[in-house]
Amino acid sequence: MSAAKAKMREKKMRNQPASVQYTSSDVESRAENGGEGDDVRVTGGQSDAHPSWKKQQTPPVRHGWVRGHHNGDGGYDTEMPNHITAGAFARARAAEVSAMLKAATELTCSSHVFRALPKHMRRRAMSHNTKRLPRRLRNMANRMREKSLQAGLKKKKELVKSKSRKARRRHGNLLLEFNRRQRKNIWLETHIWHAKRFHMVKKWGYCLGVRPTYKCYRPCYRAMSSHCLLQDLSYYCCIELKGEEDKLLAALTQLTCKEAGPTFAAAMFLSGARQGSVTVYRAGQYPSDPLGPVTFLWRPQTPGLTPRQLWIWAHPALKQDLLPELQSVCQCSEAMAPPVEPEVSRAEADPAPQAEPNPDNELKAGAKRKRCCKDAGEPPAKRILGDGTRLPTSPVTWRSSSTGIVINDLTMEIVRYRLIGPQSHSVLAETLEAATVCDELKSSPFWWPEHCKDRSNMKLHQQQTDVFNVLKGIYSSGELPPGTVLGLTVDDPRLTLPRQKVKAAPCVNQDQGDEEKRNQLMLKGVPLQCCQSFLWEQSVRENVTDNKISEQEMNRMRSELLVPGSRLGPGPQQGRVPVLLVHQPGKQVGDELGSWGSGWDLLLPKGWGMAFWVPLVYRGVRVAGLHMSLKHSQDKAAPHFPHDYPDCPAGSRFQEEQEAEFLETFRRRPPAKRTNYIKHGCLAPFRCPWQQLAEEWELLATDGGAERKGDGQTQKARKSHEVMEEVTSQQTVAAASPPSFTVLRNRKSLRLLSSWCRPLTCRGQRRGRGAAVALPLSDSAVTSFHAAHKMSVVWVRLTLLSKGKPEAHAMVCAPTAEDLKLFGKSPENCGPQEPPHKDHYKSRINHKKKSSKTATPSQVSDDPTASTDPHSPSDLILGLWPDPLPSVASHCSRVTLGWVTQGDFSLSVGRGEALGFVSVSGLLHTLLRQPPELRGTLLLRNPTSLHYRFVRLNIDV
């Protein structure tokens, strides 16, 4: 018997009763007689003989049932069993009978009436034609067929069949589907365009594009450096404040401080000629409790309008913290219900009686029937413009009865595009054309004909047009004053759309007569009267949005042109769009790459997003997403919100989300392929414990342990235990209190600290900047500076002095005296090495895995150490330190000063650059120990490496 047949026989005989067994004597007699005269003994015990004895003694045995009498060794057994256990025998036979009946009656998915027939009588046609079956089986086959049909109908009713793609892609169905999907996450007006070309992500309540599906990192950098990069920033939230100027400034002054830079009350911003930016704090809490950065724009004063108007632009992650704070300081607690438009049915809108059906107009044979709407009484669906997640009854306006200030939430009411690059103004000059004057005398629903009747308005429009024409002759966008604002009214850009993509080029033919105007524009900016725009008027914005010509109508007008391919002329029915051009300054800090990354912001009324987006793309711009926004901030050495604002509520939430995302990615990898961060000496590879770092350095600076810690590391072990005990005790007390560390944003202190970080031999060092000359670096100066800025961290830029690429959460460490000597001998030295650490938790995790395999569930539940030990193996992850963390400052051989929040190879500098925060106390004590010619030289180590690299520290102000 082959092995396969033996397995099959074992499977068949698995349920046979164990009462009939051969005894050993009977087996021997059977072997002697050649297999004849088998004696069987029926007992209740187990078999003493192996079931395969016949294979060993008589190889030519026959298996299976064969018809007829067998001669020789293959005959039937002539002797019967001597003893039979009645109960076991009856139970075995009953099991066999029940199994036989079950197999004969029950039908499985593959069992049909045809199984009752022999194999040679079965036909494939019997499955759909029951007449091919024998008469005795036809009734049963018909019943089975009816049951299967009924079951299929039930399944069809439960599972609704989806519409065909042709039906789904119809305009009405597609519009309804898009409106349904916008109820959960807000879509920008360019969402469909981005969804076809970008990787999309749901963030901050929006669907945003992260990066294109094609490789374009270097082309996007070249666009920012030499041409133009386009981004859709319509997800930024706009909050409008209206009221008297004195009351507005009195309320907004509580949220800012002059020490951190210009505020809402600065003269150059208050006039409305420039856009400003400021970091907002909770009322009266400076320098602690910051909310985040905002940009603001005042409306220029116009004759006849006493109240002022202010727009504040904030990141969507900041809006939930900023809006309640503005309502509190402005005392705007009265919510005004939005006006609800009554729903008018189609019957009410068109009360004319319906004509009787004409029999001549009935559908003829062979003609196509037009698709009719299911709900003919309801108005057709409209495209959602703005915030589709907001309920119609949600308030968007709040008023104060005491101060008279009104707050309006204009989120998604204004479209905002950002153009980055030196040729941004050239792209705008080719895309936009100043609106033509409309001389229509009769009344019109459009706002522009009525506007043209006033001569003062036409005079202002001509002045804005002249400034815009002068703007075309400027070589680079970085030559203009930062934050310049220009108001303009333009024609529909779809009228001048080129037939194919062309790259916008700067204007070469410059008129000598406009040279003086260009110089005035570059020195003084746009005149104040030209900063006015009708985009501030809500009635004008609504009129422009409602009277926009659809793409279908625009294409119909193009098809009616006498000369195919010629451009449409601006007529009275074409809308004129008021826009605002806001200049965005590039890099404003540091000594290198001045004005890099400058450009323009284009502000439009809602509904006109795609009408301006496609013409801009046809001028050869590169389109980028959230990823390039982060890289743009990194190249400018500017903090990016919310990544680089750890002391803000939005920054804390982002850090928690980022840690959870990195931890999930880490868990998905096999344990053998993960990086063991404990052995690398990295305590927090997925987050930056700023609070613990500030507390530890505060204790070290107060006790004077930093000097002893840096002088050869001899007293580090003894001091670290003392500091760790004090830090642990403080953490238990301050566990329920909010974070108390702050980011240093005082401009005067930042300039002083920046001068201290520069070596005396540094080329291009600027001397004589206020306090930098009057107060040199000394022990007394450091003491007074530390007393004024306790528990603070400072934003720094780190440039690698050798090869390497910094990563996020890399450690910034202070070099020892031996490291500085080594660097002084050979500046191209890569740096020292961190000795490998020992993983004390690995053995506990492995022991837990082994014990869990052998232990029973009751033993695991009764384990007393599982609930008492905070570092129980069940909570440990191989390669990660458990909470609470040990001392983050003195854990490694080099003292930790801070961490990197964003780092990469910089294409603008040509080497690795990193941005992050370091402790002010740790930095001051490190600078005091360094020689003057090597000040600002630190060490940087990535979380996955043991190699330190020398970096140059810069504080750009």
Rosetta blueprint (number, residue, H / E / L):
1 M L
2 S L
3 A H
4 A H
5 K H
6 A H
7 K H
8 M H
9 R H
10 E H
11 K H
12 K H
13 M L
14 R L
15 N L
16 Q L
17 P L
18 A L
19 S L
20 V E
21 Q E
22 Y L
23 T L
24 S H
25 S H
26 D H
27 V H
28 E H
29 S H
30 R H
31 A H
32 E H
33 N L
34 G L
35 G L
36 E L
37 G L
38 D L
39 D L
40 V L
41 R E
42 V E
43 T L
44 G L
45 G L
46 Q L
47 S L
48 D L
49 A L
50 H L
51 P L
52 S L
53 W H
54 K H
55 K H
56 Q H
57 Q H
58 T L
59 P L
60 P L
61 V L
62 R L
63 H L
64 G L
65 W L
66 V L
67 R L
68 G L
69 H L
70 H L
71 N L
72 G H
73 D H
74 G H
75 G L
76 Y L
77 D L
78 T L
79 E L
80 M L
81 P L
82 N L
83 H L
84 I L
85 T L
86 A H
87 G H
88 A H
89 F H
90 A H
91 R H
92 A H
93 R H
94 A H
95 A H
96 E H
97 V H
98 S H
99 A H
100 M H
101 L H
102 K H
103 A H
104 A H
105 T H
106 E L
107 L L
108 T L
109 C L
110 S L
111 S L
112 H L
113 V H
114 F H
115 R H
116 A H
117 L L
118 P L
119 K H
120 H H
121 M H
122 R L
123 R L
124 R H
125 A H
126 M H
127 S H
128 H L
129 N L
130 T H
131 K H
132 R H
133 L L
134 P L
135 R H
136 R H
137 L H
138 R H
139 N H
140 M H
141 A H
142 N H
143 R H
144 M H
145 R H
146 E H
147 K H
148 S H
149 L H
150 Q H
151 A H
152 G H
153 L H
154 K H
155 K H
156 K H
157 K H
158 E H
159 L L
160 V L
161 K L
162 S L
163 K L
164 S L
165 R H
166 K H
167 A H
168 R H
169 R L
170 R L
171 H H
172 G H
173 N H
174 L H
175 L H
176 L H
177 E H
178 F H
179 N H
180 R H
181 R H
182 Q L
183 R L
184 K L
185 N L
186 I E
187 W E
188 L L
189 E L
190 T L
191 H H
192 I H
193 W H
194 H H
195 A H
196 K L
197 R L
198 F E
199 H E
200 M E
201 V E
202 K E
203 K E
204 W L
205 G L
206 Y E
207 C E
208 L E
209 G E
210 V E
211 R E
212 P E
213 T L
214 Y L
215 K L
216 C L
217 Y H
218 R H
219 P H
220 C H
221 Y H
222 R H
223 A H
224 M H
225 S H
226 S H
227 H L
228 C L
229 L E
230 L E
231 Q E
232 D E
233 L L
234 S L
235 Y L
236 Y L
237 C E
238 C E
239 I E
240 E E
241 L E
242 K E
243 G E
244 E L
245 E H
246 D H
247 K H
248 L H
249 L H
250 A H
251 A H
252 L H
253 T H
254 Q H
255 L H
256 T L
257 C L
258 K H
259 E H
260 A H
261 G L
262 P L
263 T L
264 F L
265 A L
266 A L
267 A H
268 M H
269 F H
270 L H
271 S L
272 G L
273 A L
274 R E
275 Q L
276 G E
277 S E
278 V E
279 T E
280 V E
281 Y E
282 R L
283 A L
284 G L
285 Q L
286 Y L
287 P L
288 S L
289 D L
290 P E
291 L E
292 G E
293 P E
294 V E
295 T E
296 F E
297 L E
298 W E
299 R L
300 P L
301 Q L
302 T L
303 P L
304 G L
305 L L
306 T L
307 P L
308 R E
309 Q E
310 L E
311 W E
312 I E
313 W E
314 A E
315 H L
316 P H
317 A H
318 L H
319 K H
320 Q H
321 D H
322 L H
323 L H
324 P H
325 E H
326 L H
327 Q H
328 S H
329 V H
330 C H
331 Q L
332 C L
333 S L
334 E E
335 A E
336 M E
337 A L
338 P L
339 P L
340 V L
341 E L
342 P L
343 E L
344 V L
345 S L
346 R H
347 A H
348 E H
349 A H
350 D L
351 P L
352 A L
353 P L
354 Q L
355 A L
356 E L
357 P L
358 N L
359 P H
360 D H
361 N H
362 E L
363 L L
364 K L
365 A L
366 G L
367 A L
368 K L
369 R L
370 K L
371 R L
372 C L
373 C L
374 K L
375 D L
376 A L
377 G L
378 E L
379 P L
380 P L
381 A L
382 K L
383 R L
384 I L
385 L L
386 G L
387 D L
388 G L
389 T L
390 R L
391 L L
392 P L
393 T L
394 S L
395 P L
396 V L
397 T E
398 W E
399 R E
400 S L
401 S L
402 S L
403 T L
404 G L
405 I L
406 V E
407 I E
408 N E
409 D E
410 L L
411 T L
412 M L
413 E L
414 I E
415 V E
416 R E
417 Y E
418 R E
419 L E
420 I E
421 G L
422 P L
423 Q L
424 S H
425 H H
426 S H
427 V H
428 L H
429 A H
430 E H
431 T H
432 L L
433 E L
434 A E
435 A L
436 T L
437 V L
438 C L
439 D L
440 E L
441 L L
442 K L
443 S L
444 S L
445 P L
446 F L
447 W H
448 W H
449 P H
450 E H
451 H H
452 C H
453 K L
454 D L
455 R H
456 S H
457 N H
458 M H
459 K H
460 L H
461 H H
462 Q H
463 Q H
464 Q H
465 T H
466 D H
467 V H
468 F H
469 N H
470 V H
471 L H
472 K L
473 G L
474 I L
475 Y L
476 S L
477 S H
478 G H
479 E H
480 L L
481 P L
482 P L
483 G L
484 T E
485 V E
486 L E
487 G E
488 L E
489 T E
490 V E
491 D L
492 D L
493 P H
494 R H
495 L H
496 T H
497 L L
498 P L
499 R L
500 Q L
501 K L
502 V L
503 K L
504 A L
505 A L
506 P L
507 C L
508 V L
509 N L
510 Q L
511 D L
512 Q H
513 G H
514 D H
515 E H
516 E H
517 K H
518 R H
519 N H
520 Q H
521 L H
522 M H
523 L H
524 K H
525 G L
526 V L
527 P L
528 L H
529 Q H
530 C H
531 C H
532 Q L
533 S L
534 F H
535 L H
536 W H
537 E L
538 Q H
539 S H
540 V H
541 R H
542 E H
543 N H
544 V H
545 T H
546 D H
547 N L
548 K L
549 I L
550 S L
551 E H
552 Q H
553 E H
554 M H
555 N H
556 R H
557 M H
558 R H
559 S H
560 E L
561 L L
562 L L
563 V L
564 P L
565 G L
566 S L
567 R L
568 L L
569 G L
570 P L
571 G L
572 P L
573 Q L
574 Q L
575 G L
576 R L
577 V E
578 P E
579 V E
580 L E
581 L E
582 V E
583 H E
584 Q E
585 P L
586 G L
587 K L
588 Q L
589 V L
590 G L
591 D L
592 E L
593 L L
594 G L
595 S L
596 W L
597 G L
598 S L
599 G E
600 W E
601 D E
602 L E
603 L E
604 L E
605 P E
606 K L
607 G L
608 W L
609 G H
610 M H
611 A H
612 F H
613 W H
614 V H
615 P H
616 L H
617 V H
618 Y L
619 R L
620 G L
621 V L
622 R E
623 V E
624 A L
625 G L
626 L H
627 H H
628 M H
629 S H
630 L H
631 K H
632 H H
633 S H
634 Q H
635 D H
636 K L
637 A L
638 A L
639 P L
640 H L
641 F L
642 P L
643 H L
644 D L
645 Y L
646 P L
647 D L
648 C L
649 P H
650 A H
651 G H
652 S H
653 R H
654 F H
655 Q H
656 E H
657 E H
658 Q H
659 E H
660 A H
661 E H
662 F H
663 L H
664 E H
665 T H
666 F H
667 R H
668 R H
669 R L
670 P L
671 P H
672 A H
673 K H
674 R L
675 T L
676 N L
677 Y L
678 I L
679 K L
680 H L
681 G L
682 C L
683 L L
684 A L
685 P L
686 F L
687 R L
688 C L
689 P L
690 W H
691 Q H
692 Q H
693 L H
694 A H
695 E H
696 E H
697 W H
698 E H
699 L H
700 L H
701 A H
702 T H
703 D H
704 G L
705 G H
706 A H
707 E H
708 R H
709 K H
710 G H
711 D L
712 G L
713 Q L
714 T L
715 Q L
716 K H
717 A H
718 R H
719 K H
720 S H
721 H H
722 E H
723 V H
724 M H
725 E H
726 E H
727 V H
728 T H
729 S H
730 Q H
731 Q H
732 T H
733 V H
734 A L
735 A L
736 A L
737 S L
738 P L
739 P L
740 S L
741 F L
742 T E
743 V E
744 L L
745 R L
746 N L
747 R H
748 K H
749 S H
750 L H
751 R H
752 L H
753 L H
754 S H
755 S H
756 W H
757 C L
758 R L
759 P L
760 L L
761 T L
762 C L
763 R L
764 G L
765 Q L
766 R L
767 R L
768 G L
769 R L
770 G L
771 A H
772 A H
773 V H
774 A H
775 L L
776 P L
777 L L
778 S L
779 D H
780 S H
781 A H
782 V H
783 T H
784 S H
785 F H
786 H H
787 A H
788 A H
789 H L
790 K L
791 M L
792 S E
793 V E
794 V E
795 W E
796 V E
797 R E
798 L E
799 T E
800 L E
801 L L
802 S L
803 K L
804 G L
805 K L
806 P L
807 E L
808 A L
809 H L
810 A L
811 M E
812 V E
813 C E
814 A L
815 P L
816 T L
817 A H
818 E H
819 D H
820 L H
821 K H
822 L H
823 F H
824 G H
825 K H
826 S L
827 P L
828 E L
829 N L
830 C L
831 G L
832 P L
833 Q E
834 E L
835 P L
836 P L
837 H L
838 K L
839 D L
840 H L
841 Y L
842 K H
843 S H
844 R H
845 I H
846 N H
847 H H
848 K H
849 K H
850 K H
851 S H
852 S H
853 K H
854 T H
855 A L
856 T L
857 P H
858 S H
859 Q H
860 V H
861 S H
862 D L
863 D L
864 P L
865 T H
866 A H
867 S H
868 T H
869 D L
870 P L
871 H L
872 S L
873 P H
874 S H
875 D H
876 L L
877 I L
878 L L
879 G L
880 L L
881 W L
882 P L
883 D L
884 P L
885 L L
886 P L
887 S L
888 V L
889 A L
890 S L
891 H L
892 C L
893 S L
894 R L
895 V L
896 T E
897 L E
898 G E
899 W E
900 V E
901 T E
902 Q E
903 G E
904 D E
905 F E
906 S E
907 L L
908 S L
909 V L
910 G L
911 R E
912 G E
913 E E
914 A E
915 L E
916 G E
917 F E
918 V E
919 S E
920 V H
921 S H
922 G H
923 L H
924 L H
925 H H
926 T H
927 L H
928 L H
929 R H
930 Q L
931 P L
932 P H
933 E H
934 L H
935 R L
936 G L
937 T E
938 L E
939 L E
940 L E
941 R E
942 N L
943 P L
944 T L
945 S L
946 L L
947 H E
948 Y L
949 R E
950 F E
951 V E
952 R E
953 L E
954 N E
955 I L
956 D L
957 V L
